Amino acid sequence: MSVAPKSQILNLAEMVNYQEGSVVSRQITKAEAGNVTLFAFDTGQGLSEHTAPFDALAHVIEGEAEVTISGQPFHLKAGDAIIMPVNDPHALKAIQKFKMLLTMIRA
């Protein structure tokens, strides 16, 4: 999968499409220092609990999601963002179809 073109205006919401019963991702940029990935989650879809070796910023572009961090649920809607701390177990689930931008910076 190719990364997004540089030096161009990007309409993030249009760069990834929903797929019935699935989670779809598209890498926007990737570098040694980190990466940025767009996701589209169909209603009820999610990512099971896992950990990450770096902090991760999840920014909801449209729709609604529940993000659970270390057992605590957070309800996010379009425009909301949350930082999922390094090594803390976290999971995501679409309350309704939602798109998010995930930014991970390696430090």
N, C-alpha and C positions, 0 to 999 in steps of 0.2 A: 504494500500500500504506500503510495507516495504522500509526501507531506504537502501542505498547502503552499501555493505560490507566495513568494515574498514580494514586498513593495506593492501590494495591491490591497484594496479594501475587501475585507472578508465579512460576509453575512453569515455568522456562525449558525444561526437557526436553520439556514438553508443548506448548510454543508453536510448535514447528516440527516437521513430519513428514517422514519419509523418503519419497522417491519413486524408484522403480526406475530405475536408470541415470542419475540426475540429482543435481545440487546444488541445494538449496532454501534460500532466505534469507528472513528476516523482520526488518525494521528494528524495534528496540525503542524507541530514542529518537534524535532528531537535533536538533542545535543548531549554532550557528555555531562553538562551541568543539570540536565533535567529534560522533561518533555511536557507537552500540552496535548490532550486528547479530548475530542468531542464524543459524547455518547448520546444515543437515543434509546429509551426504554419504553417498551409497550406496557400498557396497564398490567399491574401484577408481577411484572418481571423485575429482576434485581440481580445484585451480586451478593453471594453468600458471605458470611463473616470471614474475614481474613485480616492480615496485618500487612503493613508496608514498611520498608526500611527507611522511609523519609516521610516528613510531613506532606500531606496532600490537601490542596484547596479544591473543594467541589463548589462550583458556581452554577446554580440552576438558571437556565436560559428561558425555559418555558415549562409549564405543567407543575406537578407537585410530587414530592418524594418524601419518604421517611428515611432518614439516615440514623443508624444506631451506632453509637460509639461507646465502647466498654459497657454495653447493656443499657445505656440511656438513649431513648428515642428523641429525635429532633424532626419537626415537621418543617420542610422547606418548600417555598413556592418561588415562582419566577422572580428573579432579582436577588434572592437570598444566596448566601454562601456560608460555608463552614470549613474549618480546618480540622482534618482528621490527623491527630498526632501520631508521630512515629511509634511503631510497635504497639499501638492501642488497637484491639480488635474492633473492626467496623464492618457494617453491611449497609446496602442500599436497596430500597424497594420503591417501585413506582406506584403511588397512590392513584395517579392517573398518568397518562402518557407524559413523559418528561424528557427534556434534553438538558445535559449539563456539560460544562467545560471543566476538565480535571487537569490541574497543574501540579506537577511534582518537581521540586527542586532538590537536587542531591546536595547535601552539605556534610 
